[in-house]
Amino acid sequence: MTESTNPEIDWSLCTWKGSRRRQHQEFHALPFHRKLELIEEMNRHARATIAQRRARGLPYIDPYSGERIAGTTVREEPLPGDRPAT
């Protein structure tokens, strides 16, 4: 393998820990009102995802109780690797 001569690449960010550390640094640098906007946006997205899953009859996790709510949709086609019933 050849050594890269590009000094602009910070290879410490290419690990899971490095990536998470960078995400925390960037979030920490945001103003408080922007942090609240992001949290509200994540909340709207989570609620929309739950509503979509509920409407399609798919299982979801209740955000208030943490309980798994079973779906009503039944899978008719077999999953890859399933053996046919004999």
N, C-alpha and C positions, 0 to 999 in steps of 0.2 A: 504494500500500500504506500502511496506517496504522501508526503507531508503537504498540507494545504498552506499556501502562502497568503491567504486572505486574512488580514489581521482584524477585519470587521466582525468576524463570527465569534460569538461568545459560546463556546462549546459547553460551558457549565450549565447553560439553559436547556441543553438537549437531554437532560435526565428528568425523571419524574419529580424529584425533589427540587431541582433547579427551576423547572417550569412552575411548580406550585409557589416557590419563593417569589418568582417574578410576578405571578398573578397577585399575590398578597401585597407586594410593593406597589403595584399599579393601583390596586383598590384602595390602599392606605393613602395614596396621594390624591385621591378624588375629594372634592368638597362634599360636605355632609349632605347637601340637598341632592346632589347627583347620586349618592349612595342610596338615599331614600327612593329616588326615581327608579333605580335599577332593581331594588327589592320589590317595589310595587309592580314593576314589569314582570319579574319572575313569578310573583303571586298570580297575576292575570294569566300568564302562560300555564301555570300549574292548574288553575281552575278550569281553563278552556280544555286542557288535555283530559281532565277528569270528566268533564261534560261530554266530550267526544266519545270517550271510552264507554261511559254510561249509555249514551244514545245508541252505540253500536252493539251493546250487550257484552262488552269485554270486561274482564276483571280489572279492579283498580284498588288502590289503598285509600281508605277514608282518611282525609287529612286531620280530622278532629279526634278520632279514636285510635287511628293507626291500624285499624282492623282491615283485613283483606276482604273485599266484597267480590263474591263470585259472579262471573258473567252468566248470561243466559244463552249466548251463542254456542252452538254445537258445531265442532269441526267435522265436516263430512269427508273431506279428502284426507288420505293418510299422510302423515309426516314422513319426510325422507328417512329411510332406515327402518320404518315400521314393517313388521311382517304381516302379510295378509291373514285374515282369520280363516281357519280351516275347520 
